[in-house]
Amino acid sequence: MKNSKIGFVTGLTAEAQLLRQTGFAVAVGGGTPEGALRAAEALVAGGAQALVSFGLAGGLRPGLKPGTVLVPSAVFESTQTYTCDTWLMELLGGSTGRPMLAGHRIAVSPGDKALLYRRGRADAVDLESGAVARAARVRGVPFAVLRAVADPAERALPPAALEGLKENGRIDLPRILLSVLRHPGQIPRLLEVGRDAARARKALQARVRRLK
């Protein structure tokens, strides 16, 4: 299958930039399930014959380090299980063996993440893969997931990390700065989040270079 027939759904424009010059079709969903569903449907309507959920994820399995690249075997969403396509997983570097959890809100605290992990033993959680999987099933096309852990299971996210994304997938710097002004004590944790997100994007970029 040609790269142009494989559609990648990303949450952030920064994630979409990692796919430049690969030849893959790309659509930005803005980091929400609803936006990811619209992006996936637009890609299929535009001729995509396979879908990939791409970007960052929150770690659920204890000990999983930021920058760990995941190609999950399936996506769990409520009572549904969506099995990832074998050929696509091989294209993306091979399955890492465990499932991904489709979340509907960000898992903020270590306690939240531990509860989610106990429910399905998923490696990680993200807000878009479930919507991409649903779109793929409805449209009758194969799908897979390529994501990197940016937020380990052991860390609580600072408030600014929950407010920094616009609907178009761009970072909302004014809202982040306002949150920092309100809660200056979060700065060290916020810097740590930024460093780990950069590590995850670097790992994804290295994997993408092998897909060309």
Buried (B, 14 or more C-beta within 10 A) or exposed (E): EEBBBBBBBBBBBBBBEBBEEBEBBBBBBBBBBEBBBBBBBBBBEEEBBBBBBBBBBBBBBEEBEBBBBBBBBBBBBEEEEBBBBEEBBEBBBEBBEBBBBBBEEBBBEBEBBBEBBEEBEBBBBBBBBBBBBBBBBEBEBBBBBBBBBBBBBEBBBBBBBEEBBBEEBBEBEEBBEEBBEEBEEBEEBBEBBEEBBBBBBEBBBEBBEEBE
